[in-house]
Amino acid sequence: MASLSFHGVCKQFGETSVLSDVNVEIADGEFAVLVGPSGCGKSTLLRMVAGLETVTSGDVLIGGKRVNGLRPKDRDIAMVFQNYALYPHMSVEQNMSFGLRMLGHDRAATRRRVADAAAILELEPLLKRLPRDLSGGQRQRVAMGRAIVREPEIFLFDEPLSNLDAQLRTQMRIEIKSLQRRLGTTSVYVTHDQVEAMTMADRIVVMRKGRVEQVGTPMELFDRPATRFVAGFIGSPAMNFVEGRIGGMADAPVFEAWNGASLPLPDSLRSVEPGRPAVYGIRPQYLHFASVGPAGRAGVVEAFGHETYVQVDQAGQNFTVHVPGRSDLRGGETVQLALDGNKALLFDRESGIALDTGSANG
């Protein structure tokens, strides 16, 4: 196993900048997830680790060794692709052993590694089958098995679950994370799905427009997002945002929304200057219905059995409210909203940077 480092990494395609000044440290044995919207540069960054893309400037280090100029086969990495990339004319066993044969491993060692990986992934009954005879989840296991037999320093996963249905994605998330813990191999996983990032990662690298927006554990990003973008991207459903300004700071911090509502703020924000334009953020989990409070009208009610999400229009401002368990609410009913002001966050309206001094980047 080995650590992975990015020092000032940049990537350009002609005049187009794809990655700008990426600085990230991934520890030995860590499961790191690169997450962000399509086009943010996360897959390009992964391909640079694999040696499938060149580095325009900066350094990529594996185990402290600069690998910019090394060929892919010399980097001691193994990659699992989105489309499995299995050879259709080869059996499961042949697919898993192919890379080792190409590297010149002897037959006995190759058979041992394939047998060990097949046992870990419960593939023994499938070793003689062709890929066309496997389900999507089984194909993904074979792709992971082909990576495992390499016994690499680093595993790279490029959106490996995007072709699977929702139920199978959930199952495979658990399997991949359990496998990584068992093997203890440093792993970098790329996805655009923040649910995958939150449930699998030791640490998450949130990317946007070729830059690293924030690095932290899932709960650090959920509780203390450094920017409005991170706050809106991490968490499902997304954080509620309200535009307005700081006001009423003499006795108690308050946020004056443009629709006229006054929203409570935590005491930690008393030092923010009154009158400053800002964006107020509150997660659906910290909103609830009460007997008193600003009136609103319920819209769409999404019931999941164990929890319910209600869209509420309050004077032209839309809120998503989380209700534990089930709710008898129907669209069109009048409700009163209350919220936990101690859980609120503020963001600069222009830069999007969190005004909460508890936020941290990196």
ABEGO torsion letter per residue (X at the ends): XBBBBBBGBBBBBEABBABBGBBBBBBBGBBBBBBEBBGAGAAAAAAAAAGABBBABEBBBBGGBBAAABBAAAAGBBBBBAAGGBBAABBAAAAAAAAAAAAGBBAAAAAAAAAAAAAAAGAAAAAABBAAABBAAAAAAAAAAAAAAAGBABBBBBGAAAABBAAAAAAAAAAAAAAAAAAGBBBBBBBABAAAAAAABABBBBBBGGBBABBBBAAAAAABBABAAAAAABEOBBBBBBBEBBBGAAABBBBBBAAGBBBBBBAAAAABBBGBBBBBBBBAAABBBBABEBBBBBBBBBBAGABBBBBBBBGGBBBBBBBBEBBABBBGBBBBBBBBAAABBBBBAAAGBBABAABBBX
